[in-house]
């Protein structure tokens, strides 16, 4: 794993303590945006102030535990990446459904089942590498970015604190402008803190413009200094009506986690090629275990935060030491209601601007992942329909919620999970009649390089191979054609033309080209001929060709069965 | 199919190659280069921007040209190779024999 140039402190690096503290505060500033969700949900459930405080505090405490589990990577649980957890309003539909049918205490029993379902899907995902492909991972990252950006724009434009449009625009320009200036035109440490500096500028601007209402300040003053959350303080029970919504919610949280974890992998490795599904499994297991604990604490379901992952990458620090400090900070703030309330008074345009900033990095990273592979019609349609449904989440949501059965409403969990779900289902569907080996026979004397290129590029597109791998395969294949025809290794068949059978196999990890022909085995060389030999010995050109083949492909095998010969060129994708 | 054209620029002969340099066209290239060297051109720059394939037989031609020009105190530079062609020169060890530049302008 090679650290990308824009990452100053990678996963294993240990930044100085004072930098870690400010970076942890920066992450907390961002994740604090999601703290607003807990009181919103408390209001929807009709919780009293004490229960509301328990819910917010427990959710934060569980988030701290989740960050720790995710990063520490012990006993096969946790991805080892900096990938904090957050609550999401997308789970509200399922939770309210269970509350209506089974009562408040069953909501927290459901959170535990959600956790168990996530853990089960984590195991399943690892076995689905045929459909959870690089492109689907790219789509998940792209949708996380688009979702963050959309939510950011909504926060900027739909602020309801009595702000005028000019004030909203000014706060947005100040916050986003500060982040951009420090991220683009500064280097080193200032870039690390660009998001925090932007939020700080936005907060100071809000104070100066009087954008924080007196009522909000009063909530801040009235909040107690210390609170001790107690397990099952609100209640805990298990109801069979909660099982199906919990499993569906668990599936979509796991899909969302898949996207965030892939983004974390992508941001941390300059040579990233495909998702490491073992680490994805471990990461989702950590999320699931966190939610099982969270259930007994009476917190809201949590999932990996694509936004926090993007913030870490955009500011250049993805160190696991940052995760430890963030976990400590979250756990600390969980006992301090006054600090929790602070995030509730930060004006929405400031929050929205931060999301727009982060969304840009995430969305473009997803696009890069998708564009890194050749796309055939099947992949274009699976990804295209998934993307369109993912970004059209809200219009799709409305009629679906009006018309469908209660239990199915949780299907439209979030744009990310909807888009990824559709892409995965279509990818699985398109596997039908897509697993046969492709084969074509060429006339060795009269075929041209262009015909071979057309065939291999067509196969590359079907299999989604990287373009550079296909180029190398084309070059090596034509070199093999040339050796066979120019050096008399092909047998004449029926006295007229020679035939070479070209077959391709792709298994997501390798692109294999097999040349079948009648004649002599192609000589492969492990050492090149010397320059003198190349100039003075005609046979050296054949040796060099055999050596080029040996090196251009990642693996080469030549074998024969009587007169039937086979040359197998394997390229790692 | 290989197309060869050339023009004098900045005291060098820039030989523009287009297409693929396989065993058949390598002979054509060898003949062309030796003719140019015979005409007194001892500073050659090859433009590979439009080349999509090079075989081991073609590598031999470039080696031959490099040796010939070495004895005449001349030079040969290769420019605008795509990633795969650059791989071929690197793998064969020939990239050590030639000055390789990203563009023709850099080579002049």
Interface residues (C-beta under 8 A of the other chain):
Chain A: X449 X468 X471 X472 X475 X478 X479 X482 X486 X528 X531 X534 X535 X540 X541 X542 X544 X545 X547 X548 X551 X552
Chain B: X20 X22 X23 X52 X53 X55 X56 X57 X59 X60 X63 X64 X67 X82 X83 X84 X87 X88 X91 X92 X93 X97
